[in-house]
Amino acid sequence: MESIDFEHTTRLVFGAGAIEKLGQLAGQLGGRRVLVVSDPGVVAAGHFARGAKALQSAGLEVVSFHDVKENPSTLEVDAGLAVAKQFQPDLLVGLGGGSSMDCAKGINFLYSCGGKIEDYWGVGKATSTMLPMIAVPTTAGTGSEAQSFALITHAETRKKMACGDRRAACKIALLDPELTVTQPARVTALTGIDAISHAIESYVCKKRNPLSACYSRESWQLLVEGFPQVIADPKNLEARGKVQLGAFFAGLAIETSMLGAAHALANPLTAQFGVVHGQAVGVMLPEVIRFNSGIVNGHYEELWDDAKHTKLGAQCAAEHPQAGSAELLAKLVRSLVNMAGLETQLSRLGVSEESLDALATDATAQWTGSFNPRPLTHHDFRELYQRTMVIQAS
């Protein structure tokens, strides 16, 4: 058995209507002055008002920073830091999608430790104790609420900086599936596919271990059942809960292990072509599964065993009776991406043949690729992009 050294620092509070407990939970952490980091969409949906009311009803003073954009950059972190310095909070709340939670963590690094966000690019670079933070996700995908990393884009270079430290982990993850019902259909699709990619990649990566495998497998089982139900019936609260919990467990799996080549391939698509992350990782994941199949086929077989009894899994098996487990898993993922209304080939996302060498160069430098179970060269990355340019019907 492999040795494990992992401390569960994030408390999970899950349930419909759980946001009403936000003030009580903040008080338990000693909060009196709370900075809530959010985005305009969350404000428009009324979720910020519910959260602020719960905090104020508990006698806490609340100030907000609402200018978070998708893929938060150093600009948003710096702007939020200015608000924090003026208000001097003793607790942070990240209320929104992964961008809001990551931005709140970025603000926490700078407010608690000083310097600039580049100083914390990497692992374990915090220089002091950080403010306690509560994450309240309104999407179900990134799993940021379960992780000690903030993913911040450098405003000038557009490089994504993963800044991680155990002291940055949220004290509480408050999951309320009611908050995810108001997501636009496309956001539901993008975040759900992102969570699915987390479950699959963390299950087979080089840092996989008995603990991470438990989280990955549980996440996959919840997601492969719940995600199609949510796509078919967006108001299905039980299905929403499955996907939200699945995303949380996938986040824990990443925190305990790592990701792989699909994310290494996805990041350059976002940086160079503006392809949204969930779309980028979804379009690349089926080919990565095929690429890895000879190395981790047994693990893919386990994931397929969990999926083959679902409606979509049974359909894939019936259409391809001679295919092996890894191939069936790849086809299932492609079907999930297609079901979600996302593209399954790069040529439809504005990616040109001429750009593949540059994309492969960027992918080769991505940290996550080093954890893929099968090592990749520049040629391998380019070939994976090439295979995804135009998908033949099968």
C-alpha positions as CSV (number, residue, x, y, z in Angstrom):
1,M,0.0,0.0,0.0
2,E,1.2,3.5,-0.8
3,S,1.7,6.0,2.1
4,I,-0.8,8.8,2.4
5,D,-0.4,12.1,4.2
6,F,-3.5,14.2,3.7
7,E,-5.5,16.5,6.0
8,H,-9.1,17.2,5.3
9,T,-9.2,20.9,6.0
10,T,-12.5,21.8,4.3
11,R,-15.8,21.1,6.0
12,L,-18.6,20.1,3.7
13,V,-22.1,21.5,4.3
14,F,-24.6,20.2,1.6
15,G,-28.3,20.5,1.2
16,A,-31.1,22.4,-0.5
17,G,-31.5,25.8,1.2
18,A,-28.1,25.5,2.8
19,I,-27.2,29.1,1.9
20,E,-29.5,30.2,4.8
21,K,-26.8,28.8,7.2
22,L,-24.1,31.1,5.8
23,G,-24.2,33.6,8.6
24,Q,-24.2,30.9,11.3
25,L,-21.2,29.2,9.7
26,A,-19.3,32.5,9.3
27,G,-19.9,33.3,12.9
28,Q,-18.5,29.9,13.9
29,L,-15.3,30.8,12.1
30,G,-15.1,34.0,14.1
31,G,-16.2,36.3,11.2
32,R,-17.4,39.7,12.0
33,R,-16.4,41.7,8.8
34,V,-17.0,39.6,5.7
35,L,-15.9,40.4,2.2
36,V,-18.0,38.6,-0.4
37,V,-16.4,38.0,-3.8
38,S,-18.8,37.4,-6.6
39,D,-19.7,38.3,-10.2
40,P,-22.5,40.2,-11.9
41,G,-24.4,37.1,-13.0
42,V,-24.6,35.8,-9.4
43,V,-25.9,39.2,-8.3
44,A,-28.5,39.3,-11.1
45,A,-29.7,35.8,-10.1
46,G,-30.4,37.0,-6.6
47,H,-27.9,34.6,-4.9
48,F,-25.7,37.4,-3.6
49,A,-28.7,39.0,-1.9
50,R,-29.6,35.7,-0.2
51,G,-26.0,35.2,1.0
52,A,-25.7,38.8,2.2
53,K,-29.0,38.6,4.0
54,A,-27.9,35.4,5.8
55,L,-24.7,37.1,6.9
56,Q,-26.3,40.3,8.0
57,S,-29.0,38.5,9.9
58,A,-26.3,36.9,12.0
59,G,-25.0,40.4,12.8
60,L,-22.1,40.5,10.4
61,E,-20.9,43.5,8.4
62,V,-20.8,42.8,4.7
63,V,-18.9,44.4,1.8
64,S,-18.9,43.0,-1.7
65,F,-16.5,42.8,-4.7
66,H,-18.6,42.0,-7.7
67,D,-16.2,42.6,-10.6
68,V,-15.0,39.1,-11.2
69,K,-14.8,38.0,-14.8
70,E,-14.4,34.5,-16.3
71,N,-10.9,33.2,-15.9
72,P,-10.0,35.8,-13.3
73,S,-6.8,37.7,-14.0
74,T,-4.3,39.6,-11.9
75,L,-6.3,42.8,-12.7
76,E,-9.4,41.4,-10.8
77,V,-7.3,40.2,-7.9
78,D,-5.6,43.6,-7.6
79,A,-9.0,45.4,-7.7
80,G,-10.4,43.0,-5.1
81,L,-7.3,43.5,-2.9
82,A,-7.9,47.3,-2.9
83,V,-11.4,46.7,-1.6
84,A,-10.1,44.3,1.1
85,K,-7.4,46.8,2.2
86,Q,-10.1,49.5,2.7
87,F,-12.6,47.2,4.4
88,Q,-10.1,45.1,6.4
89,P,-12.2,41.8,6.5
90,D,-11.6,39.0,8.9
91,L,-13.3,36.4,6.7
92,L,-13.8,35.9,2.9
93,V,-16.7,34.3,1.1
94,G,-16.3,33.2,-2.5
95,L,-19.9,33.2,-3.9
96,G,-20.2,32.1,-7.5
97,G,-18.5,29.8,-10.0
98,G,-14.9,28.8,-10.0
99,S,-13.8,32.2,-11.1
100,S,-15.3,33.9,-8.0
101,M,-13.8,31.3,-5.6
102,D,-10.3,31.5,-7.3
103,C,-10.4,35.3,-7.3
104,A,-11.2,35.2,-3.5
105,K,-8.3,32.9,-2.9
106,G,-6.0,35.2,-5.0
107,I,-7.2,38.2,-2.9
108,N,-6.5,36.2,0.2
109,F,-2.9,35.4,-0.8
110,L,-2.1,39.1,-1.3
111,Y,-4.1,40.5,1.6
112,S,-2.7,38.0,4.1
113,C,0.9,37.6,2.7
114,G,1.6,40.7,0.6
115,G,3.5,40.9,-2.7
116,K,2.0,40.1,-6.0
117,I,0.2,37.0,-7.2
118,E,3.2,35.7,-9.2
119,D,5.0,35.3,-5.9
120,Y,2.6,32.4,-5.1
121,W,2.7,30.6,-8.5
122,G,3.5,27.1,-7.5
123,V,3.0,25.1,-4.3
124,G,3.4,26.1,-0.6
125,K,4.6,29.7,-1.1
126,A,2.2,31.4,1.4
127,T,4.3,33.3,4.0
128,S,1.7,33.6,6.8
129,T,-1.7,32.4,8.1
130,M,-4.5,33.4,5.7
131,L,-8.0,34.6,6.4
132,P,-10.6,31.8,6.8
133,M,-12.7,31.4,3.7
134,I,-16.1,29.9,2.9
135,A,-16.8,28.8,-0.7
136,V,-20.4,28.9,-1.9
137,P,-20.4,27.5,-5.5
138,T,-23.3,28.4,-7.7
139,T,-22.0,26.2,-10.5
140,A,-21.0,22.5,-10.4
141,G,-17.8,22.0,-12.2
142,T,-14.4,23.4,-11.1
143,G,-14.3,21.9,-7.6
144,S,-12.4,24.9,-6.5
145,E,-14.3,24.8,-3.2
146,A,-12.5,21.6,-2.4
147,Q,-9.0,22.7,-3.5
148,S,-6.2,24.8,-2.1
149,F,-5.3,26.2,-5.5
150,A,-6.3,29.4,-7.2
151,L,-6.0,29.6,-11.0
152,I,-5.2,33.2,-11.9
153,T,-4.4,34.4,-15.4
154,H,-1.6,36.9,-15.8
155,A,-3.2,40.0,-17.4
156,E,-0.2,40.6,-19.8
157,T,1.2,37.2,-20.7
158,R,-2.2,35.4,-20.5
159,K,-0.4,32.5,-18.7
160,K,-2.5,30.6,-16.2
161,M,-0.8,30.6,-12.8
162,A,-1.7,27.8,-10.4
163,C,-1.1,29.2,-6.9
164,G,-1.5,26.5,-4.2
165,D,-1.0,26.3,-0.5
166,R,-2.8,24.3,2.2
167,R,-3.4,27.6,4.0
168,A,-5.5,28.8,1.1
169,A,-7.9,25.9,1.4
170,C,-11.5,26.9,2.3
171,K,-12.6,26.2,5.8
172,I,-16.1,25.4,4.7
173,A,-17.6,24.4,1.3
174,L,-21.3,25.3,1.4
175,L,-23.1,23.4,-1.3
176,D,-26.7,24.3,-2.1
177,P,-28.1,22.7,-5.2
178,E,-30.8,25.3,-5.4
179,L,-28.2,27.8,-6.4
180,T,-27.3,25.8,-9.5
181,V,-30.8,25.7,-11.0
182,T,-30.5,29.3,-12.3
183,Q,-27.4,28.5,-14.3
184,P,-27.8,29.2,-18.1
185,A,-27.9,25.9,-20.0
186,R,-24.5,26.5,-21.5
187,V,-22.9,27.1,-18.2
188,T,-24.4,23.9,-16.9
189,A,-23.0,22.1,-19.9
190,L,-19.5,23.6,-19.6
191,T,-19.1,23.1,-15.9
192,G,-20.5,19.6,-15.9
193,I,-18.1,18.4,-18.6
194,D,-15.3,20.0,-16.7
195,A,-16.2,18.0,-13.6
196,I,-16.4,14.8,-15.6
197,S,-12.9,15.5,-17.0
198,H,-11.6,16.0,-13.4
199,A,-13.1,12.6,-12.3
200,I,-11.6,10.7,-15.2
201,E,-8.2,12.3,-15.3
202,S,-7.6,12.2,-11.6
203,Y,-8.6,8.5,-11.6
204,V,-5.7,7.5,-13.9
205,C,-3.0,10.1,-13.3
206,K,0.5,9.4,-12.0
207,K,-0.3,10.8,-8.6
208,R,-3.4,8.5,-8.2
209,N,-3.5,6.9,-4.8
210,P,-6.1,4.9,-2.8
211,L,-7.6,8.0,-1.3
212,S,-7.9,10.0,-4.6
213,A,-9.3,6.9,-6.4
214,C,-12.2,6.8,-3.9
215,Y,-13.0,10.4,-4.6
216,S,-12.6,10.1,-8.4
217,R,-14.8,7.0,-8.6
218,E,-17.6,8.4,-6.4
219,S,-17.5,11.6,-8.4
220,W,-17.7,9.7,-11.7
221,Q,-20.6,7.6,-10.5
222,L,-22.6,10.7,-9.4
223,L,-21.8,12.6,-12.6
224,V,-22.4,9.9,-15.2
225,E,-25.8,9.4,-13.7
226,G,-26.7,13.0,-12.7
227,F,-25.3,15.0,-15.6
228,P,-27.6,13.6,-18.4
229,Q,-30.5,14.0,-16.0
230,V,-29.7,17.7,-15.5
231,I,-29.4,18.2,-19.2
232,A,-32.7,16.6,-19.8
233,D,-34.5,18.3,-16.9
234,P,-32.6,21.4,-15.6
235,K,-35.0,21.8,-12.7
236,N,-34.4,18.3,-11.3
237,L,-33.0,19.3,-7.9
238,E,-31.9,15.7,-7.0
239,A,-29.9,15.5,-10.2
240,R,-28.5,18.9,-9.6
241,G,-27.3,17.7,-6.2
242,K,-25.6,14.7,-7.7
243,V,-23.7,16.8,-10.1
244,Q,-22.8,19.4,-7.4
245,L,-21.5,16.7,-5.1
246,G,-19.8,15.0,-8.0
247,A,-17.9,18.2,-8.8
248,F,-16.9,18.5,-5.1
249,F,-15.6,15.0,-4.9
250,A,-13.7,15.5,-8.2
251,G,-12.1,18.6,-6.7
252,L,-11.0,16.6,-3.7
253,A,-9.6,14.0,-6.1
254,I,-7.5,16.7,-7.7
255,E,-6.4,18.0,-4.4
256,T,-5.3,14.5,-3.4
257,S,-3.7,13.7,-6.8
258,M,-3.6,15.7,-10.0
259,L,-4.9,15.8,-13.6
260,G,-3.4,14.9,-17.0
261,A,-3.0,15.5,-20.7
262,A,-6.6,16.6,-21.5
263,H,-6.0,19.7,-19.3
264,A,-2.5,20.3,-20.8
265,L,-4.2,20.3,-24.2
266,A,-7.1,22.4,-23.1
267,N,-5.2,25.4,-21.6
268,P,-3.5,26.4,-24.9
269,L,-6.9,26.3,-26.7
270,T,-8.2,28.8,-24.1
271,A,-5.1,31.0,-24.2
272,Q,-4.7,31.1,-28.0
273,F,-8.2,30.8,-29.3
274,G,-10.4,31.8,-26.4
275,V,-12.1,28.4,-26.2
276,V,-13.9,28.2,-22.9
277,H,-12.2,25.7,-20.6
278,G,-15.1,23.2,-20.3
279,Q,-15.4,23.1,-24.1
280,A,-11.7,22.8,-24.6
281,V,-11.2,19.9,-22.1
282,G,-14.3,18.2,-23.4
283,V,-13.2,18.2,-27.0
284,M,-9.8,16.7,-26.1
285,L,-10.7,14.1,-23.5
286,P,-11.9,11.3,-25.8
287,E,-8.6,11.2,-27.7
288,V,-6.6,11.3,-24.5
289,I,-8.5,8.3,-23.2
290,R,-7.6,6.4,-26.4
291,F,-4.0,7.6,-26.1
292,N,-3.7,6.3,-22.5
293,S,-5.7,3.1,-23.0
294,G,-2.7,0.8,-23.3
295,I,-1.3,2.0,-20.0
296,V,-4.4,2.3,-17.8
297,N,-7.0,0.1,-19.5
298,G,-7.9,-1.6,-16.2
299,H,-8.9,1.7,-14.6
300,Y,-10.9,2.8,-17.7
301,E,-12.6,-0.6,-17.5
302,E,-13.7,0.2,-13.9
303,L,-15.1,3.6,-15.0
304,W,-16.9,1.9,-17.9
305,D,-18.4,-0.7,-15.6
306,D,-19.9,2.2,-13.6
307,A,-21.3,3.8,-16.8
308,K,-22.5,0.9,-18.9
309,H,-25.8,0.5,-17.0
310,T,-26.8,4.1,-17.6
311,K,-29.1,4.9,-20.6
312,L,-26.3,6.5,-22.6
313,G,-23.8,3.8,-21.7
314,A,-26.2,1.0,-22.8
315,Q,-26.7,2.9,-26.1
316,C,-22.9,3.1,-26.7
317,A,-22.5,-0.6,-25.9
318,A,-25.3,-1.5,-28.3
319,E,-23.9,0.6,-31.1
320,H,-20.3,-0.7,-30.7
321,P,-20.6,-4.3,-29.5
322,Q,-17.0,-5.2,-30.5
323,A,-15.3,-2.2,-28.8
324,G,-13.2,-2.5,-25.7
325,S,-13.8,-0.7,-22.4
326,A,-11.5,2.3,-23.1
327,E,-12.9,2.9,-26.5
328,L,-16.5,2.7,-25.2
329,L,-15.5,5.1,-22.4
330,A,-14.1,7.5,-25.0
331,K,-17.3,7.2,-27.1
332,L,-19.4,7.8,-24.0
333,V,-17.5,11.0,-23.1
334,R,-17.9,12.2,-26.7
335,S,-21.7,11.5,-26.4
336,L,-21.9,13.4,-23.2
337,V,-20.1,16.4,-24.8
338,N,-22.5,16.2,-27.8
339,M,-25.5,15.8,-25.5
340,A,-24.5,18.9,-23.7
341,G,-24.6,20.9,-27.0
342,L,-20.8,21.4,-27.1
343,E,-18.5,20.9,-30.1
344,T,-16.6,17.6,-30.6
345,Q,-14.1,18.7,-33.1
346,L,-11.5,21.5,-33.2
347,S,-12.2,22.7,-36.7
348,R,-15.5,24.0,-35.6
349,L,-13.9,26.1,-32.8
350,G,-11.8,28.2,-35.2
351,V,-8.6,26.1,-34.7
352,S,-6.5,25.9,-37.9
353,E,-4.1,23.3,-39.1
354,E,-1.4,25.9,-39.1
355,S,-1.7,26.5,-35.4
356,L,-1.2,23.0,-34.2
357,D,2.6,23.2,-33.8
358,A,2.3,26.3,-31.6
359,L,-0.5,24.7,-29.6
360,A,1.6,21.6,-29.1
361,T,4.6,23.7,-27.9
362,D,2.4,25.4,-25.4
363,A,0.8,22.1,-24.3
364,T,4.2,20.5,-23.8
365,A,5.0,23.2,-21.2
366,Q,1.8,22.7,-19.2
367,W,2.4,21.3,-15.7
368,T,-0.6,19.0,-15.7
369,G,0.7,17.0,-18.7
370,S,3.6,15.8,-16.5
371,F,1.1,13.8,-14.5
372,N,-0.4,12.0,-17.4
373,P,0.0,8.2,-17.0
374,R,1.6,7.9,-20.5
375,P,4.4,10.4,-21.2
376,L,3.9,12.8,-24.1
377,T,6.3,14.4,-26.6
378,H,5.6,17.5,-28.7
379,H,4.7,15.1,-31.5
380,D,2.2,13.3,-29.3
381,F,0.5,16.6,-28.3
382,R,0.3,17.7,-32.0
383,E,-1.1,14.3,-33.0
384,L,-3.8,14.5,-30.4
385,Y,-4.8,17.9,-31.7
386,Q,-4.7,16.6,-35.2
387,R,-6.9,13.7,-34.4
388,T,-9.5,16.0,-32.9
389,M,-9.6,18.5,-35.8
390,V,-12.3,16.5,-37.7
391,I,-14.0,13.5,-36.1
392,Q,-15.2,10.9,-38.5
393,A,-18.7,9.6,-37.8
394,S,-18.6,6.2,-36.2
